[in-house]
Amino acid sequence: GNSVTQMEGPVTLSEEAFLTINCTYTATGYPSLFWYVQYPGEGLQLLLKATKADDKGSNKGFEATYRKETTSFHLEKGSVQVSDSAVYFCALRRSNDYKLSFGAGTTVTVRA
Amino acid sequence: EAGVTQFPSHSVIEKGQTVTLRCDPISGHDNLYWYRRVMGKEIKFLLHFVKESKQDESGMPNNRFLAERTGGTYSTLKVQPAELEDSGVYFCASSLWTGTVPNTGELFFGEGSRLTVL
């Protein structure tokens, strides 16, 4: 079946630090890959996505590249801000399905 | 435009009691989904409505859970009787019908309803 494994948190960083959250997946075929973010007091929001191998999704300074050979979709940001403190979820959706399969989430706290 | 709204934001009940969670999707969104995050683990799919019809309820854990979407607008998820393992955050999401099968429109999530069963 489909599954998503992401690095466990919590992760605590200082402002302007580099952030990486690892995500690997198991799925047949060519799923679409997503990163969702939940800021405190808000709903889950789509942060970025990639629909085929070698695609790079980017938004708000975050990037993730769809790596078919390593079945990974790691999230990176070069310089985090306090406002990036949130819970980040990696997710996939198979090409013949609409349901999302999520990872367990990684809580990120950025300190000033 | 209002987003997906969920009520209550937090509910604390005792084992054996009943709780009803409500979700108001974005206006015009025919697709409505319920997901659940238990004990800080992964978010899991519960079920999917298209308008008032249940399209897929394969993720519903057992018959203590009942979801409805009368009139194809808001949806309710009732847990009766609640058990300790039902504690978690229940997310609702909605999306437009894209005309493709399967529907791949972007999902818009609510803040979630946190349920604590004591």
Interface residues (C-beta under 8 A of the other chain):
Chain A: V4 S32 Y36 G41 E42 G43 L44 Q45 L46 F89 A91 R93 N96 D97 Y98 K99 L100 S101 F102 G103 A104 G105
Chain B: G3 V4 Y35 R37 G40 K41 E42 I43 K44 F45 H48 D56 G59 F91 A93 P102 N103 T104 E106 L107 F108 F109 G110 E111 G112
